[in-house]
Amino acid sequence: MNRKYIEEFSLEGKVIVVTGGTGVLGHAFIKGIAAAGATVAVLGRNEQADRRATGS
């Protein structure tokens, strides 16, 4: 991800909830949001897929 945009659009100190985060687009959103410094909460219909998406 481009560092310039990360610095301009910092999400440091924010908590973002991503619904549908286990899908292809949701996973991309999670990566971008986390790279911008936010804490990410993932909501989905499948707990195992949620854990895989967040690496926990």
N, C-alpha and C positions, 0 to 999 in steps of 0.2 A: 504494500500500500504506500502511496506517495506521502512521505513525511511532511511535506508542505501542508497538505490538507489536514493531516492529523493535528498539526500544531494550530492551524486556523480554526478548526472545529473541535476543539478539545471537549471531551465529555468527562474529564477528571472530576471525581467526587459525585457523579450522577449514578443513579440506579435505573437501568432500562429493563423493562419486561418485554420479552419477545414471545408472542404466541405463534405457534406453528414453527418453532425454531428447529425442529428436527428434519424439516424438508430441505431441499437443495437451496432455495432462496433464503430460508430462515437461517441456515447454517452460515451462509455468506454474510448475512446481517450480523450474526453473533460475532464472527471474526472481526468485521469492520468496527463494530461498536466497542468491542474489547480493546482493539488496537488504539482506539481514540481515548482510552482510559476509563471507561465506564465499568461498573459492576453489572453483570448481565444475569438476569433471571429468565430461565427458559420454561415455558409452559407448553405442554403437548399432551396428546392422548396416550402416549406410551412411555412409561417411566424409564424403561431400559434405553429407549432411543433418546430420551432427554439426557440421561447420564452420558451416553456416547457423545452427544452434541457438545456437552460442556466439559468432557474429559474427567468427570468425577465418578 
